[in-house]
Amino acid sequence: MNNRKYRLSTALDIDDLLIECTSYAVRLANEKYHFDPPLTIHERTSWGRQGDRSDVIFEFFGQEEFYRTQPVIEGAKEFVRKLSKMTEVFISTAIPPEFMGIRAKRILEEFPEIPEDHIYMGFRKDKISTDILFDDGLHNVVNSNARYPILMRCPWNQAATGTMAVSTYDEFLKLVEVISESYTIRPEKYELKEPSIVVLVGPSGSGKSKIARRVLDRTDRFRKLTCYTTNDPTAVEQNDWYNYVSVDTFREMCDSGEMFQSTMYAGHGYGSRKGDIEEILNSGRHVLTTMDICGTMALKTNFKNVITIYIKREKKALLSSILRKNSSIEDKVNRLMGLDTEQKNAEICDYVVEFDHYDEAVDQISSILNI
């Protein structure tokens, strides 16, 4: 790490990130066509036309009035104000040429912190070079030239695997804060304070669940956090780390606020209950858990004393581990595709543990945590 001062730059999408787009079009479609049952945003499971009734929303994307009246998403203005104090903010928005004037006027009116010369319009977002890109379009994130392309979770990008992703503005701001720290001198050691949460982060096949088990066997100062998933229990070897629920139940837990964080990995939902973590912390024990970078940022947003340890393993071992999994071809393909992206997450974790044998990793973690 270095101690140079560096002001990060962030490019923000507009539609479905700062102003309502898909949800607004769904509302307008229900008002006009009186769908029974009503059309919902959850029917938009992919980007672009799907060949089903939800394609009706594209009718509104060609209307001038739609762009004049798109509502600003709740909290978006405050989010931009906070982000502007942390990074230089740009807008990168894809919009048809005939509506660009309307879009520019709306941006300047609703988000005065963004200078006029920081607004870029066009569909080739891969040509925009900033440190961070924040977008709900998976294709934009995957093809971005930004060092840290970050996805806003939406129903149409739930299949994303390995990509840095968040579910709220607060989680994104926390991630920006963590990224900013990587450009400055960090403390040499993060103390295991009472109470603390230790998260093992790593790509599929890194063995983080197996390592976590061995850490728990060495000390009684930790308790594992059991999470929730929609994944098929027969496809996961570490069954006792998860409670398995249906997709509908998982969605209900998320919508009700019961889950303080949720993410998608390899097409399956994963989430954690805040109450489960608080129960462990209140018992006087530390929490030990395994999560992807998305869940980790949610933890950092909601709790203090969160220590992140990236589990690094050579790519050949990762590939071998994934291919041996008792899961579908689709599941394995999704995990394999996310490997290269996930390996960048090491840059924003507090510690990196690299190993050849599991006992080496456990020894390193034990040294880090002084256990």
ROLO-183452 format. One record per atom (N, C-alpha, C): atom name; x, y, z. Coordinates in steps of 0.05 Angstrom, whole numbers. Each point is the difference from the previous one (the first is absolute). Layout:
atom_xx_yy_zz
CA_X_Y_Z
...
***
This chain:
atom_xx_yy_zz
N_17_-24_0
CA_-17_24_0
C_17_25_0
N_-12_22_-9
CA_16_25_0
C_-16_22_14
N_13_22_5
CA_-13_21_15
C_-6_25_-17
N_-1_-4_-27
CA_-6_23_-17
C_-30_7_2
N_-5_25_-2
CA_-28_9_0
C_-12_-4_-28
N_-23_-13_-1
CA_-12_-6_-26
C_-30_2_3
N_-12_17_-17
CA_-29_3_1
C_-12_-19_-21
N_-14_-19_9
CA_-13_-19_-18
C_-21_13_-18
N_-5_-12_-23
CA_-21_9_-18
C_-21_-23_-2
N_-25_8_-1
CA_-22_-19_-2
C_-19_8_-22
N_-7_-20_-17
CA_-20_5_-20
C_-26_-14_8
N_-22_15_1
CA_-26_-10_9
C_-18_-3_-24
N_-15_-22_0
CA_-22_-4_-19
C_-23_18_10
N_-20_3_-16
CA_-24_15_8
C_-24_-17_3
N_-9_-13_-21
CA_-24_-17_0
C_2_-23_20
N_-19_-2_18
CA_-2_-21_20
C_22_1_21
N_16_22_-2
CA_20_4_21
C_-5_26_15
N_-6_21_-14
CA_-6_26_12
C_-29_8_-5
N_-11_-7_-23
CA_-28_5_-5
C_-14_-25_-9
N_-26_-2_7
CA_-15_-24_-7
C_-3_-3_-30
N_4_-24_-10
CA_-4_-6_-28
C_-17_-25_-4
N_11_-23_6
CA_-16_-25_-3
C_-24_0_18
N_3_7_25
CA_-22_0_19
C_-21_20_-8
N_8_23_-11
CA_-19_20_-9
C_-15_-10_-24
N_14_-12_-19
CA_-13_-11_-24
C_-20_-22_8
N_7_-17_19
CA_-18_-21_10
C_-25_13_11
N_3_21_16
CA_-23_14_11
C_-18_11_-22
N_12_13_-19
CA_-15_11_-22
C_-15_-21_-16
N_13_-23_-4
CA_-12_-22_-15
C_-24_-11_15
N_2_-3_26
CA_-23_-10_16
C_-23_20_-1
N_6_25_1
CA_-21_21_-2
C_-14_-1_-27
N_15_-4_-21
CA_-12_1_-27
C_-14_-26_-8
N_12_-23_7
CA_-11_-26_-9
C_-14_-16_21
N_1_8_25
CA_-14_-14_22
C_6_-30_0
N_25_-6_1
CA_8_-28_1
C_-11_-14_25
N_-8_-25_-4
CA_-10_-17_22
C_13_-28_-2
N_18_-6_18
CA_10_16_23
C_17_23_-11
N_4_20_17
CA_16_23_-9
C_28_-8_-8
N_11_14_-19
CA_27_-4_-8
C_19_9_22
N_21_-14_6
CA_19_7_21
C_28_2_-11
N_16_15_14
CA_28_4_-9
C_16_-27_1
N_-10_-19_16
CA_14_-25_2
C_-3_-17_-25
N_-18_7_-17
CA_-3_-14_-26
C_22_7_-19
N_15_22_5
CA_22_8_-17
C_25_-15_10
N_4_-24_-10
CA_22_-17_10
C_25_2_-18
N_-1_16_-21
CA_24_3_-17
C_-1_27_-13
N_23_8_-12
CA_2_26_-13
C_-12_-3_-29
N_-15_20_-9
CA_-11_-1_-27
C_-27_-15_-1
N_-9_-4_-24
CA_-26_-13_-4
C_1_-30_8
N_-22_-9_13
CA_0_-28_10
C_-20_-17_-15
N_-17_12_-17
CA_-21_-15_-14
C_-24_-7_17
N_-5_16_21
CA_-23_-5_17
C_-15_26_4
N_-20_0_18
CA_-17_24_3
C_15_24_11
N_22_-5_14
CA_15_22_11
C_14_18_-21
N_1_-10_-25
CA_12_16_-21
C_-16_25_-6
N_-24_2_11
CA_-17_23_-5
C_13_26_10
N_19_-2_18
CA_13_24_11
C_16_15_-21
N_9_-14_-21
CA_16_13_-20
C_-17_21_-16
N_-26_-2_1
CA_-17_20_-12
C_5_27_11
N_5_2_26
CA_3_26_13
C_28_12_-5
N_19_-17_-6
CA_27_10_-4
C_4_16_-26
N_-21_1_-16
CA_1_17_-24
C_-17_25_2
N_-9_7_24
CA_-17_23_4
C_14_22_15
N_-1_24_-11
CA_13_23_12
C_-10_5_28
N_-26_-3_4
CA_-12_6_26
C_12_-18_22
N_7_-24_-8
CA_11_-19_20
C_25_11_12
N_18_11_-16
CA_26_11_9
C_-4_26_15
N_-21_15_-5
CA_-5_24_14
C_-10_-5_28
N_-13_-23_4
CA_-15_-5_25
C_12_-22_17
N_22_-12_-8
CA_12_-21_17
C_5_10_28
N_-10_-14_20
CA_4_9_28
C_29_-6_9
N_10_17_17
CA_26_-4_12
C_-3_-21_21
N_18_-19_2
CA_-1_-22_19
C_5_12_28
N_-16_-10_20
CA_3_10_27
C_29_-3_10
N_11_21_10
CA_27_-1_11
C_22_6_-20
N_-7_2_-26
CA_20_4_-21
C_14_27_3
N_-14_21_6
CA_12_26_2
C_20_1_23
N_-7_-11_23
CA_18_0_22
C_24_-18_-6
N_-5_-22_-14
CA_22_-18_-8
C_21_15_-17
N_-10_15_-20
CA_19_15_-17
C_15_21_15
N_-14_13_19
CA_14_21_17
C_22_-13_16
N_-5_-23_12
CA_21_-13_16
C_23_-10_-18
N_-7_-12_-23
CA_20_-11_-17
C_18_23_-11
N_-12_23_-5
CA_15_23_-11
C_22_9_19
N_-4_-5_26
CA_20_8_19
C_23_-21_2
N_-5_-24_-11
CA_19_-22_2
C_16_-3_-26
N_-13_4_-23
CA_12_-4_-26
C_-9_22_-20
N_14_2_-22
CA_-10_16_-22
C_-22_-16_-14
N_-23_13_-5
CA_-23_-15_-10
C_-6_8_-29
N_-3_-21_-17
CA_-8_4_-28
C_-26_-16_-4
N_-14_7_-21
CA_-23_-14_-9
C_6_-14_-26
N_-7_-25_-2
CA_2_-15_-25
C_-27_-13_-5
N_-16_12_-18
CA_-27_-9_-5
C_-5_-7_-29
N_-13_-23_-4
CA_-7_-9_-26
C_-29_9_-6
N_-3_16_-20
CA_-27_11_-7
C_-1_7_-29
N_-22_-5_-14
CA_-3_7_-28
C_6_30_-5
N_13_7_-22
CA_8_27_-6
C_-23_21_3
N_-24_-8_-9
CA_-22_19_1
C_-9_8_28
N_9_-15_20
CA_-8_7_28
C_24_10_16
N_22_4_-12
CA_24_8_15
C_-3_27_13
N_-13_19_-13
CA_-4_26_11
C_-17_-1_26
N_-21_-16_-1
CA_-17_-3_23
C_16_-12_23
N_15_-21_-6
CA_16_-13_20
C_20_18_13
N_14_16_-16
CA_20_19_11
C_-13_20_18
N_-23_11_-8
CA_-14_20_16
C_-8_-12_27
N_-10_-25_-1
CA_-9_-13_25
C_24_-4_19
N_22_-9_-11
CA_24_-5_17
C_9_26_14
N_1_21_-15
CA_10_26_11
C_-20_11_21
N_-25_-5_-4
CA_-21_10_19
C_1_-17_25
N_1_-26_-3
CA_-3_-18_23
C_26_-5_15
N_22_2_-14
CA_26_-6_13
C_20_23_-6
N_-4_23_13
CA_17_23_-6
C_29_-3_7
N_7_-21_16
CA_28_-5_7
C_16_-9_-24
N_-13_-10_-21
CA_14_-11_-23
C_3_22_-21
N_25_8_-7
CA_5_21_-20
C_-11_-9_-28
N_-7_20_-16
CA_-10_-6_-26
C_20_-15_-17
N_26_6_3
CA_20_-13_-17
C_7_-28_11
N_-14_-10_20
CA_4_-26_11
C_-22_-19_-9
N_-17_8_-19
CA_-22_-16_-10
C_7_-12_-27
N_1_-26_-1
CA_6_-14_-25
C_-24_-17_-8
N_-8_2_-25
CA_-23_-15_-10
C_8_-18_-24
N_-10_-24_1
CA_6_-19_-22
C_-1_-28_11
N_-2_-19_-18
CA_-3_-28_7
C_26_-14_4
N_23_12_-8
CA_26_-13_2
C_13_9_26
N_-10_-11_22
CA_11_7_26
C_28_-12_4
N_7_-19_-16
CA_27_-11_2
C_22_20_-9
N_-8_22_-12
CA_19_21_-8
C_5_20_22
N_-15_-1_22
CA_3_18_22
C_21_-11_20
N_20_15_6
CA_21_-9_18
C_-1_15_27
N_-10_-13_20
CA_0_10_27
C_10_-21_19
N_5_7_25
CA_9_-20_19
C_-23_-20_6
N_-24_11_3
CA_-23_-15_8
C_-24_4_-20
N_-14_-21_-7
CA_-25_2_-14
C_-22_-12_17
N_-22_13_2
CA_-23_-10_15
C_-24_-1_-19
N_-10_-25_-6
CA_-20_-4_-21
C_-17_-24_7
N_-25_0_-10
CA_-17_-24_4
C_1_-19_-24
N_14_8_-21
CA_2_-16_-24
C_24_-18_2
N_-4_-26_1
CA_22_-19_3
C_19_2_-24
N_-11_4_-24
CA_17_3_-24
C_19_24_2
N_-10_21_13
CA_17_24_3
C_22_-5_21
N_-6_-14_21
CA_19_-6_21
C_21_-20_-11
N_-8_-20_-14
CA_18_-21_-10
C_20_12_-20
N_-10_19_-17
CA_17_11_-21
C_14_26_7
N_-3_8_25
CA_10_26_9
C_31_1_1
N_11_24_-6
CA_28_4_3
C_7_11_28
N_-20_4_17
CA_5_9_27
C_15_-21_16
N_17_10_18
CA_15_-19_17
C_-19_-15_18
N_-21_13_9
CA_-19_-12_18
C_-28_3_-11
N_-9_-17_-18
CA_-28_1_-10
C_-18_-13_21
N_-20_14_8
CA_-18_-9_22
C_-29_-1_-10
N_-13_-22_6
CA_-27_-5_-9
C_-20_7_22
N_-22_14_-8
CA_-22_3_19
C_-19_-23_-5
N_-5_-16_20
CA_-17_-24_-2
C_-29_8_-8
N_-10_-13_-21
CA_-27_4_-9
C_-10_-28_-10
N_-26_-3_-3
CA_-10_-26_-9
C_12_-10_-27
N_8_19_-17
CA_10_-8_-26
C_29_-7_-1
N_14_2_22
CA_29_-8_0
C_7_-20_22
N_-21_-15_9
CA_4_-18_23
C_19_-24_-6
N_5_-5_-26
CA_17_-23_-7
C_30_8_2
N_6_25_5
CA_28_8_1
C_15_-15_22
N_24_-8_-7
CA_17_-15_19
C_28_13_0
N_10_5_24
CA_28_9_2
C_3_30_-1
N_-20_14_-12
CA_1_29_-4
C_-4_14_27
N_15_21_5
CA_-6_17_23
C_-28_11_-3
N_-17_-4_20
CA_-27_9_-2
C_-10_9_27
N_-19_18_0
CA_-12_10_25
C_-30_2_-4
N_-15_2_22
CA_-29_1_-1
C_-11_27_8
N_17_17_12
CA_-9_26_10
C_21_21_-5
N_-8_25_2
CA_19_23_-2
C_21_-2_22
N_-9_-6_25
CA_18_-1_22
C_22_-21_-4
N_-7_-23_-11
CA_20_-21_-5
C_20_10_-21
N_-10_15_-20
CA_19_10_-20
C_19_21_13
N_-10_18_16
CA_17_20_13
C_21_-14_18
N_-8_-21_13
CA_19_-15_17
C_22_-13_-18
N_-8_-10_-22
CA_19_-12_-19
C_19_21_-11
N_-10_24_-6
CA_17_21_-9
C_20_8_22
N_-9_1_24
CA_17_6_23
C_23_-21_2
N_-7_-25_-3
CA_20_-21_2
C_20_2_-23
N_-10_5_-24
CA_17_4_-24
C_19_23_5
N_-11_22_10
CA_17_24_5
C_23_-6_19
N_-5_-17_20
CA_20_-7_19
C_23_-15_-13
N_-5_-14_-23
CA_21_-14_-13
C_20_18_-14
N_-7_26_-2
CA_18_20_-12
C_16_15_21
N_-3_-7_25
CA_14_13_22
C_13_-21_17
N_16_9_19
CA_13_-19_19
C_-21_-12_18
N_0_-26_3
CA_-19_-13_18
C_15_-8_26
N_-15_-4_21
CA_13_-10_24
C_12_-27_-5
N_23_-6_14
CA_13_-26_-5
C_-17_-23_11
N_-17_6_19
CA_-15_-22_12
C_-28_10_8
N_-20_-16_-5
CA_-27_6_8
C_-5_-17_25
N_-5_13_23
CA_-3_-14_25
C_-26_-15_1
N_1_-24_12
CA_-24_-16_5
C_-13_11_26
N_-18_20_-4
CA_-12_13_23
C_-25_-15_8
N_-10_7_24
CA_-24_-13_10
C_-24_18_-5
N_-21_-10_-13
CA_0_-25_-16
C_8_6_-29
N_9_-20_-14
CA_9_3_-28
C_-14_-20_-18
N_0_7_-25
CA_-10_-18_-21
C_23_-5_-19
N_7_-25_-5
CA_21_-7_-18
C_-13_-14_-25
N_6_11_-23
CA_-11_-11_-25
C_22_-11_-17
N_-4_-24_-9
CA_19_-12_-19
C_-13_4_-28
N_15_14_-17
CA_-9_6_-27
C_17_-15_-20
N_-12_-10_-21
CA_17_-13_-20
C_-18_-12_-22
N_12_-6_-23
CA_-15_-11_-22
C_-10_-28_6
N_-19_-9_-16
CA_-10_-27_2
C_24_-19_-4
N_1_-21_17
CA_22_-19_-1
C_24_7_16
N_0_23_14
CA_23_8_16
C_2_-15_26
N_-22_-14_8
CA_1_-15_24
C_-5_16_26
N_-13_23_-3
CA_-4_17_23
C_-18_-12_21
N_-20_-16_-8
CA_-17_-13_20
C_15_-21_16
N_16_-15_-14
CA_16_-21_13
C_20_13_19
N_12_22_-9
CA_20_14_18
C_-15_11_24
N_-23_11_-4
CA_-15_12_23
C_-7_-22_20
N_-7_-24_-9
CA_-5_-22_18
C_24_-7_17
N_24_0_-12
CA_24_-7_14
C_8_22_20
N_-6_25_-7
CA_5_22_19
C_-18_-4_25
N_-26_-6_-5
CA_-19_-4_22
C_9_-24_18
N_13_-20_-12
CA_9_-23_16
C_23_8_19
N_14_22_-6
CA_23_8_15
C_-7_18_24
N_-23_12_0
CA_-7_19_21
C_-30_1_5
N_-7_6_25
CA_-28_3_6
C_-8_30_2
N_18_17_-9
CA_-6_29_1
C_-18_9_-23
N_-4_-18_-19
CA_-16_7_-23
C_-25_-19_-2
N_-21_11_-12
CA_-22_-16_-9
C_-6_5_-29
N_-7_-20_-14
CA_-5_3_-29
C_-27_13_-4
N_-3_16_-21
CA_-25_12_-8
C_-13_-18_-21
N_-23_-11_5
CA_-14_-16_-19
C_-17_18_-18
N_4_-1_-26
CA_-14_17_-18
C_-23_-14_-14
N_-13_13_-18
CA_-23_-11_-14
C_5_0_-30
N_-9_-21_-13
CA_4_-2_-29
C_-23_-14_-13
N_-3_6_-26
CA_-20_-14_-16
C_13_-23_-15
N_26_-4_4
CA_15_-21_-15
C_-10_-27_8
N_3_-19_-18
CA_-7_-28_6
C_20_-11_20
N_-9_-10_23
CA_19_-10_20
C_18_-23_-10
N_-10_-15_-19
CA_17_-22_-10
C_23_10_-17
N_0_26_-7
CA_21_11_-17
C_22_14_17
N_-4_0_26
CA_19_14_18
C_10_-20_21
N_26_-2_1
CA_12_-19_19
C_-3_10_29
N_2_26_4
CA_0_11_27
C_-29_6_9
N_-17_-21_2
CA_-28_5_5
C_-6_14_26
N_16_-5_21
CA_-6_12_26
C_6_30_1
N_10_12_-21
CA_4_29_0
C_-24_15_-10
N_-20_-15_-10
CA_-23_13_-13
C_-27_-12_10
N_-20_18_1
CA_-27_-9_2
C_-12_3_-28
N_-12_-21_-10
CA_-10_0_-27
C_-30_7_-1
N_-6_20_-16
CA_-28_10_-2
C_-7_3_-29
N_-26_1_-6
CA_-9_3_-27
C_5_28_-10
N_-1_4_-26
CA_4_26_-12
C_-20_20_10
N_-25_-9_2
CA_-22_18_10
C_5_8_29
N_8_-19_16
CA_5_6_28
C_24_19_3
N_20_-5_-16
CA_24_17_0
C_-7_29_-7
N_-17_3_-21
CA_-8_26_-9
C_-17_14_22
N_-17_-15_13
CA_-16_12_21
C_17_10_23
N_21_-16_7
CA_18_8_22
C_15_26_-8
N_7_2_-26
CA_14_24_-9
C_-19_24_0
N_-24_-3_-11
CA_-19_22_-2
C_-9_10_27
N_-2_-18_20
CA_-9_8_26
C_21_13_17
N_25_-1_-10
CA_22_12_15
C_13_-19_20
N_-10_-25_1
CA_11_-20_18
C_29_-6_-6
N_7_0_-27
CA_28_-2_-8
C_13_27_0
N_22_3_14
CA_14_26_-1
C_17_1_-25
N_7_-23_-12
CA_15_0_-24
C_-8_-25_-16
N_0_3_-26
CA_-5_-23_-18
C_15_5_-26
N_7_-22_-12
CA_15_1_-25
C_-6_-24_-17
N_7_1_-25
CA_-3_-23_-18
C_28_-10_-7
N_3_-26_0
CA_25_-12_-9
C_-6_-25_-15
N_10_-1_-25
CA_-4_-23_-18
C_-30_-6_-3
N_-16_21_0
CA_-29_-2_-5
C_-16_-7_25
N_12_-1_23
CA_-14_-7_25
C_2_23_20
N_-21_2_16
CA_-1_22_20
C_14_-9_26
N_14_19_12
CA_14_-4_25
C_-6_25_18
N_-6_-4_25
CA_-5_22_17
C_5_-6_30
N_0_21_16
CA_5_-3_29
C_-20_17_15
N_-8_-9_24
CA_-18_14_17
C_17_16_21
N_-7_25_3
CA_14_17_20
C_-3_-11_28
N_-24_-11_5
CA_-5_-11_27
C_18_-23_7
N_8_-16_-20
CA_18_-23_5
C_27_10_8
N_10_21_-13
CA_26_11_6
C_-1_13_28
N_-20_15_6
CA_-2_13_26
C_-2_-20_23
N_-13_-22_-5
CA_-1_-21_20
C_27_-11_7
N_17_-4_-20
CA_27_-10_5
C_17_21_15
N_-1_25_-10
CA_15_22_12
C_-8_4_29
N_-26_-1_6
CA_-10_4_27
C_8_-23_19
N_7_-23_-12
CA_9_-22_17
C_29_3_8
N_14_20_-10
CA_28_5_7
C_19_-14_-19
N_-10_-13_-21
CA_17_-13_-19
C_4_18_-25
N_22_-6_-14
CA_4_12_-26
C_-16_-16_-21
N_-6_14_-22
CA_-14_-14_-22
C_20_-8_-21
N_-2_-24_-10
CA_16_-9_-23
C_-19_-8_-22
N_4_11_-24
CA_-17_-7_-22
C_15_1_-27
N_-12_-10_-20
CA_11_1_-28
C_-20_14_-17
N_9_19_-16
CA_-18_15_-17
C_14_9_-25
N_-15_8_-20
CA_12_13_-23
C_4_29_6
N_12_15_-18
CA_7_28_6
C_-25_17_4
N_-22_-8_-12
CA_-25_15_2
C_-11_-2_29
N_-2_-24_11
CA_-9_-4_27
C_19_13_20
N_26_0_-6
CA_20_11_17
C_-4_30_3
N_-6_14_-22
CA_-4_29_1
C_-26_6_16
N_-20_-17_-2
CA_-24_4_16
C_7_-3_29
N_17_-19_7
CA_8_-3_28
C_14_26_10
N_19_10_-16
CA_15_24_7
C_-18_24_3
N_-22_0_-15
CA_-19_22_1
C_-17_-1_26
N_-6_-24_10
CA_-18_-4_22
C_13_-5_27
N_26_-7_0
CA_13_-7_25
C_28_12_1
N_10_3_25
CA_27_9_5
C_18_-24_3
N_26_5_0
CA_20_-21_5
C_-3_-24_-18
N_-1_5_-26
CA_-2_-21_-20
C_27_-4_-13
N_12_-23_3
CA_26_-6_-11
C_-3_-19_-24
N_12_7_-23
CA_-4_-16_-24
C_27_-13_-7
N_-2_-26_-6
CA_24_-16_-7
C_-6_-13_-27
N_16_7_-20
CA_-3_-12_-27
C_15_-26_-1
N_-14_-21_-9
CA_12_-27_-3
C_10_-3_-29
N_26_1_-3
CA_11_-1_-27
C_12_-28_-6
N_-7_-10_-23
CA_9_-27_-8
C_6_0_-29
N_20_-16_-9
CA_7_0_-28
C_-23_-8_-17
N_-1_11_-24
CA_-23_-4_-18
C_-5_-29_-6
N_21_-16_-4
CA_-4_-28_-6
C_-15_-14_22
N_5_6_25
CA_-14_-12_22
C_-29_9_1
N_-5_25_-7
CA_-27_10_0
C_-17_-15_-21
N_12_-2_-24
CA_-14_-14_-22
C_-6_-28_7
N_19_-14_11
CA_-3_-28_8
C_-22_-3_20
N_-1_18_20
CA_-20_-2_21
C_-28_5_-11
N_-3_20_-18
CA_-26_6_-11
C_-10_-24_-17
N_17_-11_-16
CA_-7_-22_-18
C_-8_-25_15
N_10_-3_24
CA_-7_-24_16
C_-26_4_16
N_-11_24_-1
CA_-25_5_16
C_-23_-17_-10
N_-17_-8_18
CA_-24_-15_-7
C_-22_20_-7
N_3_13_-23
CA_-19_20_-8
C_-4_-1_-30
N_-19_16_-10
CA_-7_0_-29
C_23_12_-16
N_-1_-5_-26
CA_19_12_-19
C_-3_30_1
N_-25_10_1
CA_-5_29_0
C_13_12_25
N_-3_-13_23
CA_11_10_24
C_31_2_-2
N_12_-21_-10
CA_29_0_-3
C_9_22_-19
N_-14_3_-23
CA_7_21_-19
C_-1_27_13
N_-21_6_15
CA_-3_26_13
C_23_5_19
N_8_-20_15
CA_22_3_19
C_27_4_-14
N_4_-15_-21
CA_25_3_-16
C_2_28_-12
N_-22_10_-10
CA_0_26_-14
C_7_23_20
N_-6_-4_25
CA_5_22_19
C_27_0_13
N_17_-20_-6
CA_26_-3_14
C_18_24_-3
N_4_9_-25
CA_19_22_-5
C_-9_26_14
N_-26_5_-1
CA_-10_24_12
C_3_-1_30
N_-6_-23_12
CA_1_-3_29
C_28_4_11
N_20_-8_-15
CA_27_2_10
C_9_29_5
N_-14_19_-12
CA_6_28_5
C_-8_9_28
N_-18_-16_12
CA_-10_7_26
C_22_0_22
N_22_-14_-6
CA_22_-1_19
C_10_28_7
N_-2_18_-20
CA_11_27_3
C_-15_16_22
N_-25_-7_6
CA_-15_16_19
C_-6_-15_26
N_13_-23_4
CA_-3_-14_25
C_23_8_19
N_-4_-4_26
CA_19_8_20
C_25_-17_-1
N_-4_-26_-5
CA_22_-19_-1
C_-3_-19_-23
N_22_-11_-10
CA_-1_-20_-21
C_16_-24_10
N_-13_-23_-1
CA_12_-26_8
C_4_-17_-25
N_24_-7_-6
CA_6_-17_-23
C_12_-26_10
N_-8_-22_-11
CA_8_-26_12
C_1_-22_-21
N_14_-22_7
CA_0_-24_-16
C_-17_-22_14
N_1_0_27
CA_-14_-20_16
C_-18_15_20
N_-23_-12_6
CA_-19_14_18
C_11_7_27
N_17_-17_11
CA_11_6_26
C_17_25_0
N_13_6_-23
CA_16_24_-3
C_-19_24_2
N_-23_-1_-13
CA_-19_22_1
C_-10_4_28
N_-6_-21_14
CA_-10_2_28
C_21_11_18
N_25_-8_-4
CA_22_11_16
C_2_31_-4
N_-1_8_-25
CA_2_29_-6
C_-23_16_12
N_-24_-11_-2
CA_-23_14_11
C_2_0_31
N_9_-21_12
CA_3_-1_29
C_20_21_9
N_21_4_-16
CA_20_20_7
C_-12_28_-3
N_-15_5_-21
CA_-13_26_-5
C_-18_7_24
N_-16_-20_8
CA_-20_5_21
C_11_-5_28
N_25_-9_2
CA_12_-5_26
C_-16_-20_16
N_-5_-23_-12
CA_-16_-21_14
C_17_-25_1
***
